[in-house]
Amino acid sequence: MEPLRTTSAVIDALGGTAAMARRFGWKMQRVSNWRKTNFPSDTYPAITGALADLGIQAVSTLWLTIPSAVLDTPTPGMIPVAPGCGRSDNTVGGTAR
């Protein structure tokens, strides 16, 4: 499967604006705004973990920056899944979102 190349494709893959907002505890307007811009870097672990649970990847250019602490071995243009990001307990770094 080809990696997702737009923020809208990522949002849709995760069930749409409302579903993504509910899943992570974010406001719908915040998620909706990402359809027109990049994802903030602090969303990287949560979003990539949720995508990994579905067996989906996204290109790294969808994030403003990727925190170096979560990268394992970068693959040019691809997002490696950071250890522990595939959790279904809606936590990021041990902090509930």
Secondary structure, DSSP 8 states (H G I E B T S, - for coil): ---B-SHHHHHHHTT-HHHHHHHHT--HHHHHHGGGS-B-GGGHHHHHHHHHHTT--B-GGGBS---GGG-SS-BTTB----TTTT-SS-EETTEE-
